[in-house]
Amino acid sequence: MMTRYDNSLNGACACCTLDPDRLRAQLESEASLAGLAAEIGRTRPHMFSSTAVFISQLQLERMAAIVAAVENVVSVPGYRAAVLERAPAMARTDPGPRSVFMGFDFHLGPQGPQLIEINTNAGGPLLNVALARAQQVCCAEVGNALCSPTDLLQIEEVFVESFRHDWRLQRGDSLLSRIAIVDDDPPAQFLYPEFQLFRRLFRSHGIEAVIADAAALEWRDGSLWHAGLKIDLVYNRLVDFYLEAPQHAALRDAYVAGAVVLTPHPHAHALYADKRNLTLLSDPVRLAELGVAPEVRLGLKPGIPATVSVSAEQSEELWSRRRQLFFKPARGYGSKAAYRGDKLTRRVWAEILAADYVAQEIAPASERLVLLDDAPTDLKFDIRAFAYDGSIQLLAARLYAGQTTNFRTPGGGFAPVFIAPLQEPEA
């Protein structure tokens, strides 16, 4: 059994594995997508890194075990009651679907993978499928390690089945005819190219699909409509997780009435992605009080950095050890308004105290060596596990410099994840 992780490829090999021609072919798989790769390169130059990230089989197994353990905790009635008590009323009812593309974000450390947060509507799965399929062997060492943890030939079928499964959980055997991929002003979104890929994917599987601005949806006659067409299922890419904004009223009303299948949905966000949930998931004593089994608590303890809610009562203590902490808003997303404690000013600290934040022990990110202008440079990376119903479907890395992932770093962006063989020490 493997008991350690060899980091030599990430730390020493700065090879470029991305084949741009293959990537273009993957992104532009049909005529309607012609020019997509060039558009991404022009408007989003740091979306894709030219290198890959390597992990061990043991790390993959550990991440899968943490995801499964979280799923187990979420099924415990005591935990559900604790987190739903603070959720809006419309998020307390379970509509049935499991919610597609849950994002479990990990940092890798010597003690094993560390789950730093969970997100609903995690972006990037189809972009990362295209990216993983566009890799080439650049040296013998990498050639031995280009082993994907995902069946890249079947993964799109797996994704579509997740949507169909969510549909059946709420609608039974009725026909799924039309999906709306919904966000605010979709063409202005950084991941809009992925919306186009999903539209192609759904249509290729016999499901009509549209990309829709949430403000353009209509709730009337007991159904949700867009441009005169009835919508069966909404693939929800909004970051208004509880549909509280006025422009989301039609979608909110249709969801509350059970007139549309929404995935991911507010109930899932309340159970998984509210950052305050990490204060429970990282606290074995509290989990025991909520009724979580001992073996599950034991499995989670080394895998989630200790997290506490920020309060005025703890302000002095948290400020004194701020350099060991990362501060995140409870409803945060995309690293917005998140701060490393060693970068805090008194002004920002006052803003944190006045808002709803958690403080998490810093789990340092791993590093990947890349070449920038022929100069070796170390970039940080995290691993995003795209999961459905407690199982990992796809892994992707995000390379960056600075406090958090940003897609503004030269040489950074999404990178595929491969399983490196264990290198035995020399005798």
C-alpha positions in Angstrom: 0.0 0.0 0.0 1.3 3.5 -0.9 2.1 5.5 2.2 3.7 8.7 0.7 3.4 11.0 -2.3 6.3 11.7 -4.7 6.1 15.4 -5.8 9.0 15.3 -8.2 6.9 16.0 -11.4 5.1 19.0 -9.9 8.2 20.4 -8.4 10.9 19.7 -11.0 9.3 19.1 -14.4 8.2 22.3 -16.1 7.1 20.7 -19.3 4.2 22.0 -21.4 1.8 19.2 -22.1 -1.0 21.2 -23.7 -1.5 20.8 -27.5 -3.3 24.0 -28.6 -4.6 22.3 -31.8 -6.1 19.5 -29.9 -7.7 21.9 -27.5 -9.2 23.9 -30.4 -10.6 20.7 -31.9 -12.2 19.7 -28.5 -13.7 23.1 -27.9 -15.0 23.5 -31.5 -16.5 20.0 -32.0 -19.3 21.3 -34.2 -19.8 24.2 -36.6 -21.8 26.3 -34.1 -18.8 26.5 -31.8 -16.3 27.7 -34.5 -14.0 30.4 -33.2 -14.6 29.5 -29.5 -11.0 28.7 -28.8 -9.8 32.0 -30.4 -12.4 33.9 -28.4 -11.2 32.3 -25.2 -7.6 33.1 -26.0 -8.4 36.8 -26.8 -10.8 37.5 -23.9 -9.7 35.0 -21.3 -6.0 34.5 -21.9 -5.3 32.8 -18.5 -8.2 30.4 -18.5 -6.0 27.4 -19.4 -2.6 26.5 -18.1 -0.2 24.8 -20.5 0.9 22.2 -18.0 -0.7 19.4 -16.0 -0.8 18.6 -12.2 0.1 15.2 -10.8 -1.2 13.5 -7.7 -0.9 10.1 -6.2 -3.5 7.3 -6.2 -3.5 7.6 -2.4 -4.4 11.3 -2.6 -7.2 10.5 -5.0 -8.5 7.8 -2.6 -8.3 10.2 0.4 -10.2 12.9 -1.5 -12.9 10.4 -2.5 -13.2 9.3 1.2 -13.6 12.8 2.4 -16.3 13.5 -0.2 -18.1 10.3 0.8 -17.8 11.2 4.5 -19.3 14.6 4.0 -22.2 13.0 2.2 -22.6 10.7 5.2 -22.7 13.7 7.6 -25.3 15.5 5.4 -27.6 12.5 5.7 -27.6 12.7 9.5 -30.8 14.2 10.8 -29.1 16.1 13.6 -26.7 17.8 11.1 -29.5 18.7 8.7 -31.5 20.2 11.5 -28.6 22.3 12.7 -27.7 23.8 9.3 -31.2 24.2 8.0 -32.3 26.1 11.1 -30.3 29.1 9.8 -31.3 28.8 6.2 -34.1 30.8 4.5 -37.5 29.1 4.7 -37.5 28.3 0.9 -34.2 26.4 1.3 -35.4 24.1 4.1 -37.5 21.9 1.9 -35.8 19.1 -0.1 -37.1 19.1 -3.7 -35.5 15.8 -4.5 -32.5 16.3 -6.9 -29.0 15.7 -5.6 -27.6 18.7 -7.4 -25.1 18.5 -10.2 -21.5 19.6 -10.0 -20.8 20.0 -6.3 -17.3 21.4 -6.0 -15.0 20.1 -3.3 -11.9 22.2 -3.2 -8.7 20.7 -1.7 -5.2 21.8 -0.9 -2.6 19.0 -0.8 -0.2 18.8 2.1 2.1 16.4 3.8 -0.7 15.3 6.1 -2.9 14.6 3.1 -5.6 16.4 1.2 -7.3 19.3 3.1 -10.9 20.2 2.1 -10.9 24.0 2.3 -14.5 24.6 1.0 -17.5 23.2 -0.7 -19.4 25.0 -3.5 -22.6 24.4 -5.4 -22.7 25.2 -9.2 -18.9 24.6 -9.4 -17.8 25.9 -12.8 -15.4 24.3 -15.3 -16.3 20.6 -15.8 -16.7 20.6 -19.5 -13.9 23.0 -20.1 -11.7 20.7 -18.1 -12.8 17.7 -20.1 -11.7 19.4 -23.3 -8.4 20.4 -21.6 -7.7 16.9 -20.3 -8.3 15.5 -23.8 -5.8 17.9 -25.3 -2.7 16.8 -23.6 0.4 15.4 -25.2 3.5 13.6 -24.0 6.4 15.9 -23.6 8.9 13.7 -21.9 9.3 10.0 -20.8 8.5 10.9 -17.2 5.3 12.6 -18.0 4.4 9.9 -20.5 4.4 7.4 -17.7 2.1 9.7 -15.6 -0.6 10.8 -18.1 -3.1 8.5 -16.5 -6.4 10.2 -16.0 -8.5 9.3 -12.9 -11.6 9.8 -15.1 -12.7 7.8 -18.2 -12.5 10.8 -20.6 -14.3 8.9 -23.3 -17.4 8.4 -21.2 -17.4 11.4 -18.9 -19.9 13.5 -20.9 -22.4 10.6 -20.8 -21.9 10.6 -17.0 -22.6 14.3 -16.8 -25.8 14.1 -18.8 -27.0 11.1 -16.8 -26.5 13.2 -13.6 -29.0 15.8 -15.0 -31.4 13.0 -16.1 -31.1 11.4 -12.6 -31.9 14.7 -10.9 -34.9 15.1 -13.3 -36.2 11.6 -12.4 -35.8 12.2 -8.7 -38.4 15.0 -9.0 -40.4 14.1 -12.1 -40.2 10.3 -12.3 -40.4 8.9 -15.8 -41.8 11.9 -17.6 -39.9 13.3 -20.6 -37.2 15.9 -20.1 -37.5 18.1 -23.1 -35.9 21.4 -22.5 -33.1 22.7 -20.2 -32.3 26.4 -19.6 -28.7 27.2 -18.6 -29.3 30.2 -16.4 -27.2 33.0 -15.1 -27.2 36.8 -14.9 -26.3 38.3 -18.2 -24.7 35.0 -19.4 -22.5 36.5 -22.2 -20.8 38.7 -19.6 -19.8 35.7 -17.4 -16.2 34.5 -17.4 -17.4 30.9 -17.9 -19.8 31.7 -20.7 -17.9 29.5 -23.1 -18.8 26.6 -21.0 -22.5 27.5 -21.2 -22.1 27.1 -25.0 -20.5 23.7 -24.5 -23.3 22.5 -22.3 -25.9 23.7 -24.8 -24.1 21.6 -27.4 -23.9 18.6 -25.1 -27.6 18.6 -24.1 -28.7 19.0 -27.7 -26.4 16.2 -28.8 -28.3 14.0 -26.4 -31.7 14.9 -27.7 -32.6 17.6 -25.1 -33.3 21.1 -26.3 -31.3 23.7 -24.5 -31.1 27.4 -24.2 -28.8 29.9 -22.5 -31.0 32.3 -20.5 -30.7 35.5 -18.5 -32.5 34.8 -15.2 -34.3 38.2 -15.6 -35.8 37.0 -18.9 -37.6 34.1 -17.3 -41.4 34.2 -16.8 -43.5 32.5 -14.2 -47.1 32.2 -15.5 -49.8 29.6 -16.0 -48.1 27.3 -13.5 -44.9 27.0 -15.6 -41.5 28.6 -16.1 -41.1 30.1 -19.6 -38.3 31.6 -21.7 -39.0 33.4 -25.0 -42.3 31.6 -25.2 -40.9 28.1 -24.5 -41.7 26.1 -21.5 -38.6 25.2 -19.4 -38.5 21.8 -17.7 -35.2 22.0 -15.9 -32.8 24.8 -15.0 -29.1 24.3 -14.8 -28.5 26.9 -12.2 -25.3 28.9 -12.5 -26.5 31.9 -10.4 -24.5 33.0 -7.3 -27.6 34.3 -5.7 -27.9 31.0 -3.9 -31.3 31.6 -2.3 -32.8 33.5 -5.3 -33.4 36.6 -3.2 -32.7 39.3 -5.9 -35.8 40.9 -7.5 -34.7 39.8 -11.0 -34.8 36.2 -9.9 -38.4 36.3 -8.7 -39.8 34.2 -11.6 -37.3 31.4 -11.0 -37.8 31.6 -7.2 -41.6 31.3 -7.6 -41.4 28.4 -10.0 -38.9 26.6 -7.8 -41.0 27.1 -4.6 -44.1 25.9 -6.5 -42.3 22.8 -7.7 -43.0 23.8 -11.3 -39.4 23.5 -12.5 -36.5 21.2 -11.6 -33.6 23.3 -10.4 -30.1 21.9 -10.1 -28.2 22.8 -8.1 -30.8 24.2 -5.7 -31.0 26.3 -2.5 -31.5 23.3 -0.3 -28.2 21.8 -1.5 -26.4 25.1 -0.8 -27.7 25.2 2.7 -26.7 21.6 3.4 -23.2 21.8 1.8 -21.9 25.1 0.7 -22.7 27.7 3.5 -19.2 28.3 4.9 -20.5 28.1 8.4 -21.0 24.4 7.8 -17.3 23.9 7.9 -17.4 24.8 11.6 -19.4 21.6 12.2 -17.6 19.4 9.7 -14.2 20.3 11.3 -15.4 19.8 14.9 -15.5 16.1 16.0 -17.1 16.9 19.3 -20.0 18.8 17.7 -20.4 16.1 15.1 -20.7 13.5 17.8 -23.4 15.6 19.5 -25.3 15.7 16.2 -25.2 11.9 15.9 -22.4 11.4 13.3 -20.9 7.9 13.5 -17.4 7.6 15.1 -15.7 6.2 12.0 -17.0 9.1 9.9 -15.8 11.7 12.4 -12.4 9.9 12.5 -12.2 10.1 8.7 -13.0 13.8 8.5 -10.8 15.0 11.4 -7.5 15.1 9.5 -9.1 16.2 6.2 -10.7 19.6 7.1 -8.8 22.5 8.6 -10.3 23.7 11.9 -12.9 26.4 11.2 -14.8 28.7 13.6 -17.4 31.5 13.2 -16.0 35.0 13.6 -17.7 36.8 16.5 -17.1 39.9 18.5 -16.6 37.8 21.6 -13.6 36.0 19.9 -12.3 39.1 18.1 -9.2 39.6 20.2 -8.2 36.0 20.1 -8.7 35.7 16.4 -6.9 38.9 15.7 -3.9 37.7 17.7 -3.5 34.6 15.6 -4.7 36.0 12.3 -1.5 35.0 10.5 -2.5 31.4 10.8 -6.1 32.0 9.6 -8.0 32.5 6.4 -11.2 34.5 6.6 -14.2 33.8 4.3 -17.7 35.2 4.1 -20.4 32.6 5.0 -22.2 33.0 1.7 -19.0 33.6 -0.2 -18.1 32.3 -3.7 -15.2 32.7 -6.1 -12.8 33.9 -3.4 -14.6 37.2 -3.3 -14.1 39.2 0.0 -11.8 36.4 1.3 -8.6 37.4 3.1 -5.5 35.8 4.4 -5.0 36.9 8.0 -1.5 38.2 7.5 -2.8 40.6 4.9 -5.5 42.1 7.1 -5.7 45.8 7.9 -7.7 47.1 10.9 -10.2 48.6 8.5 -10.9 45.3 6.8 -11.0 43.5 10.2 -13.7 45.9 11.3 -15.7 45.0 8.1 -15.3 41.3 8.8 -16.5 41.7 12.4 -19.6 43.6 11.1 -20.4 40.8 8.5 -20.9 37.1 8.7 -17.5 35.3 8.4 -15.7 32.2 9.3 -12.0 31.8 10.2 -10.2 28.7 8.9 -6.8 27.4 9.8 -4.5 28.0 6.8 -3.8 24.8 4.8 -0.9 25.9 2.5 -1.4 25.2 -1.2 0.9 22.9 -3.1 3.1 24.3 -5.9 3.6 23.5 -9.6 6.7 24.5 -11.5 6.0 26.3 -14.8 8.1 28.2 -17.3 7.3 31.9 -17.6 9.4 33.7 -20.3 11.8 30.7 -20.0 12.2 31.4 -16.3 11.2 28.6 -13.8 8.4 29.9 -11.6 6.4 28.2 -8.8 2.7 28.7 -8.9 0.2 27.6 -6.3 -2.6 25.2 -7.1 -5.7 23.7 -5.6 -7.6 20.6 -6.7 -11.3 20.8 -7.5 -13.3 17.6 -7.3 -16.5 17.8 -9.2 -18.9 15.4 -7.4 -22.4 14.1 -7.7 -24.3 12.2 -5.0 -21.2 11.6 -3.0 -18.9 10.4 -5.8 -16.1 12.2 -7.6 -16.8 12.5 -11.4 -13.8 14.7 -12.4 -10.7 16.4 -11.0 -9.2 19.6 -12.1 -6.5 21.9 -10.8 -6.4 25.7 -10.8 -2.9 27.3 -10.9 -2.5 30.8 -9.6 -0.3 33.4 -7.8 -1.5 35.5 -4.9 -4.0 34.8 -2.1 -6.6 32.9 -4.0 -7.4 31.4 -7.4 -8.0 34.2 -9.9 -7.5 33.3 -13.6 -5.4 36.4 -14.0 -2.0 34.7 -13.5 0.3 34.2 -16.5 0.9 30.5 -16.8 -2.0 29.8 -14.5 -5.6 28.7 -15.0 -7.3 25.3 -15.2 -5.0 22.3 -15.5 -5.8 18.6 -15.9 -5.0 16.2 -13.1 -3.2 12.9 -13.7 -2.2 10.1 -11.4 1.6 9.8 -11.1 3.1 6.4 -10.3 4.8 6.2 -7.0 8.6 6.6 -7.2 10.3 4.2 -4.9 13.4 5.5 -3.1 16.7 4.4 -4.4 18.5 1.7 -2.5 
